[in-house]
Each structure stands twice: as C-alpha cells, then as structure tokens.
Amino acid sequence: MERLLNSIRSQGTDSTKVKSDSFVSNINSNSIISQSEKNTNDCKEHTYFNDDLELSNESKTVHSNNDINNDNNDNVRIEQTNTDKLKQDLSVRHLVFLAVGGSIGTGLFVNSGQALTTGGPASLVIDWTIISTALFTVMNALGELAAVYPVNGGFNVYFTRFIEPSYAFAVVSNYALQWLVLLPLELVAASITIQYWNRTINSDAWVVIFYVAIVLANFLDVKSFGETEFVLSLIKILAIIGFFILGIVLTCGGGPTHKYIGGAYWHDPGAFVGYTKGHRFQGLASNFVVAGFSFSGVETCCLAAAESSNPRKTLPSSSKKSFWIISLSYITVLTLVGCLVPYNDPRLLNGSSSVDAAASPLVIAIENAKIKGLPSLMNAIILIAIISVANSAVYACSRSIASMAEIGYCPKIMGHVDKKGRPIYAIIATLIFGLLSFVAASDKESEVFTWLSALSGLSTLFCWLSINLAHVRFRYAMKVQNKSLDDLPYLSLTGVWGSVYGIFIIILILIASFWTSLFPVGGDGADAESFFEGYLSFPILIACYIGHKIYSKNWKLYVKADEMDLDSGKRDVDPVVLKHEIEVEKEILRQKSLLVRLYHTWC
C-alpha cells in the first residue's frame, strides 16, 4: 500500500502539464468555443481534502498555470473568464448549508398547512417522496457535471454548451429573475413576521434593518458569507430536529395530555381530501406541484462551483448531502404534521399572510398538545428562515448574472470580479432591485409581488429539467467523441437513465401545474387569473427563446454531439494521475467498515 502511495506521489511531482481551458460564448458570432493549452516551469501541489475519509495526506495531484493560444478562426472570439479570480474558499459544509438556506423556509414551516388542507396527509408523503426521487437524479447529474467543469455559474454554462444557446438564455434569464424577485419578496415577508410582536411600527422601518443586514452579509468575502449562511441554516436544522423529536413523542402520547394519536387522523377525517376520486386526485396533483416548488434552491450548492475548494470532491459530496438533508427534513416533518393535525382544522386557513405563525401546522400541532409559549419561538424561527432565504437569493442571483455576463447574455461589466473575489457589480444590481421591498407599507404590496413571482414561477422546474437534459447530452457527446468515462472524476450514481427518469417526473409536474393552474382546486371551472399566476412564466420563456434566436440569427435547435466542447473549463489532472489517485482512495475505502463505505457512496 505504501509503495502504491509513494509511486503516485512521484508521478504527481513529475507531472507538469494540465489542461485549464476557458469557456466563451459569443452571441454575435453564434459560437461557443474556447480552448487553450500551455506549459509552465512552475508547478504547484494541491492536496485534495476528503472530510469523510481523511485522505488529505494520502493523495496529491499536480496543477499548473497555463498561457492562452489564439485560435486562427477569425469568427471566434476567445476571452478569459473570471472563474480563476473567484476565491475558492467554500467547503462541503458551506455548500450544503447554502443549499439549505435557499430551500428550507416558510414553505416548510407555514405553507405546508395549505398543502395539508388541499390534499390530505397521504398526499404530503406521496408527493414529496416522488419529487425527492427525481431530485436525487438532478443532484447526481449536477454533481458529475460540476466536478468536471467547476466554472463560474455552474449549470448556467452547461445548458449553453450541451443543449443550445437560445434555450440556455431563456432558462438562465428566468432562473436569475426568480432569485431577483425573491429578495424583495422575502424582505417584505420578514417585516410582516415582525408584526406578530409589534404592529405600531411602520413595516418599511423593519425592511431597512433587514436590507442593511443583507447588504453587509453579501459584501463580506465569500468564506465569511459562507459562515454567515451556515449559522442561519443551522438554526433551521436544529428547529427541524427539535420538532422531529417532539412530534414522535406527541404522536406516541408522551405530551401533557397523554393522548395517543398514532394514525387516527389518517382515518378521520381521512388520508385524502375530497368525496370523489376525481377531487382526491386533483388535490394530490396540486400538492405534486407544491412539492416540486418547495425544493427550489437545492441546486445552489453547485452554482458556487467556481468558489469551492477541491471541486472534484466537494461538489459531488455537497450535492448528495444537500439532497438528503433537505429531502429528509421535508418528508419527516410533513409525515409528522399529517399525524398531528387533521386536514380540516380551521386554523390552517386562518393565517393573515403566508408567513403568519398562527397558520403553521407545527405551531398548531404543539397547541393541540397544550404546550404554551411556542408560537413566539416558532415566529422567531420563521423570521430567521426568511432572512436566510433572502441572503441566499442575493448570492444565487448575483452568481447567475455574473455567469450570464461571461457567456455573453448580459453586459460584460456584470461579470467583473473584484480583489476579494466578489462579482461586485452583479451583487450591487441585485441589491438595487431589492429596494422594491419598500412597497411593504403599500396596500398594493400583495398584488405587486404575486405578479412579479408569476414572471418566473416555473424557472426552477425548467432548471432541473435542463440539468438532467444537459447530463444526458453530455454523456452522449462523450460516447460520440470516443472519450472514456474513466476520465471523469465523479460518476452520477443514477447514470443516464436516472436523468431520463428525472426529466419524466418534472414533465409530469409541469402538466399537473398546467391543469391545477387552469382549474384550481375548489374552483367552479377554468380560472384565467389563476392560470396566469401559475403559468405566466412559460410564455415568457418561449418569448425569451424566440427573441434570442432572432437576435443571434442562430436557427439551430441543438448543439451537435460531435461539436460539443468537452475540454474547456476543466480543473482536473492528467488522466493517468487521476486514475491512480482514485485507485488509492478505493483501496483505502475497502479497508473501512461497511457503514463508512455506504456513507461515502450515498452521501
């Protein structure tokens, strides 16, 4: 074993050449080509750190800086991206909690009550479990792509490279718009949450306080930002763990009333809402859509690909850990909620807003158990969750805008990275739009944000679908170009067919969303206003796609597999060195216990 390790270290020290290519898309020339290679006499050793197996002293690889070779093609413009200027300080812990920060908010703590009244407890378990299986394929596909191409903007670049530029522009711009709108929306929600304790102070005063806090957090260097988001997200995770323990105790009759509940509410009033099969199925389909949107933000862990340390290991690990933490949080809490609160409890519909703790099924469950003093604590947790989501929104939006600037989808100045590794102009642009939150004191606030949210309502679903589609096309291009999968630093656990399954599930969600938007649950028929609130983003996506086609004059429907750029943007080592390193890690893993091996594979 020691001989093998020494052999690999010696090979790593002698290796002085690694590809480090940059990715460019020029809309005017309709080309996306950037290839560069160079040699240097200065060689650096980078140690890959593995949190799970502690391999940092046992496997080393070699990277070198490169010079740019100009392409002779006059129609191609080669630019240097800002990926290398970004600080690569985010670890697995930071990436995981960044995803948690963007995914777990009022949707779990409050709005899950509305889902319970719409479909019943069984629909919560069924819908969120099915969506979780699709999300697992998305996170694995994203982990594979991000490990190979840890570039600024992550999946925003993959859509352009592996699918088609106009398609990518439509999806990416809509995705950035979602986070742009979410910032002022969450700040207004935070000001409403404060009204639980004080209704005399103007809402805009609280908006100022929260806005300044978000500004300060996002002007920190990326590692300090990661630590801030870690603390905020950790509070949410602790609250979920606390409710999980308490929920089991209450379900088993361990509360002050000593009443055993078990699965009583699954029988009376029932597992599903409605007296007919059609009504029950519509409730199930409606929550299918809600479940899909509730996981929005989980993909942000790989949006930070270019800012992660050791992307070969941190990105696949963070994508899998993010999935398990977020999925288990939703499924366990919602299962307990279905056991502790009947779907016909009138308090589930009595909330004055979408962030009112009084309508939280978690609060109602504890009030039913005669435990006092919790609503105030839960309201504080909801407030922290809202601020955490707003903080993540600035990060996700600014990085999306910066990546769009590098690809050529928006002004290049938005891609500028300062000395501290921040896409400063993209951050400023996002924060300026956040000033819209000062409509909090207006009586038109709800109407304004309802339609702003509708502009990008389907963006997350199209983003997930595109991630899996990009993964399928990437694998196909690998096959067409005769490239071995052994050269990839990480392979998706679900493979190509897993990505196909994920695409199928997401298409079902889009169909269900169309149906429930046009014919809302409890309605008397087709409702135009409800339809456009839920499906307005789809015609906007089509308009963006057609508009970009006209602007770029590129009428190709997809990028051909043999023309795909599979080399630029890589930060991996020589394939021989990489294979030896992976062999060593596998050998070390084989010596570990079964539990450690299972954990390393799935998490």
Secondary structure as UniProt FT lines:
FT   HELIX           2..14
FT   TURN            27..30
FT   STRAND          43..47
FT   TURN            51..53
FT   TURN            56..58
FT   STRAND          60..64
FT   TURN            74..75
FT   HELIX           83..85
FT   HELIX           92..103
FT   HELIX           106..109
FT   TURN            110..111
FT   HELIX           112..119
FT   HELIX           121..148
FT   TURN            152..154
FT   HELIX           155..162
FT   HELIX           165..194
FT   TURN            195..197
FT   HELIX           203..218
FT   HELIX           222..251
FT   TURN            252..253
FT   TURN            256..257
FT   TURN            262..263
FT   HELIX           264..265
FT   HELIX           266..270
FT   HELIX           277..294
FT   TURN            295..299
FT   HELIX           300..303
FT   HELIX           305..307
FT   HELIX           311..340
FT   TURN            343..344
FT   HELIX           346..349
FT   TURN            354..355
FT   HELIX           357..359
FT   HELIX           361..368
FT   TURN            369..370
FT   HELIX           374..407
FT   HELIX           412..415
FT   TURN            419..420
FT   HELIX           424..433
FT   HELIX           434..441
FT   TURN            443..444
FT   HELIX           445..454
FT   TURN            455..458
FT   HELIX           459..480
FT   TURN            481..482
FT   HELIX           485..487
FT   HELIX           495..518
FT   TURN            521..522
FT   HELIX           528..535
FT   HELIX           537..552
FT   HELIX           561..563
FT   TURN            568..569
FT   HELIX           575..590
FT   HELIX           594..602
//
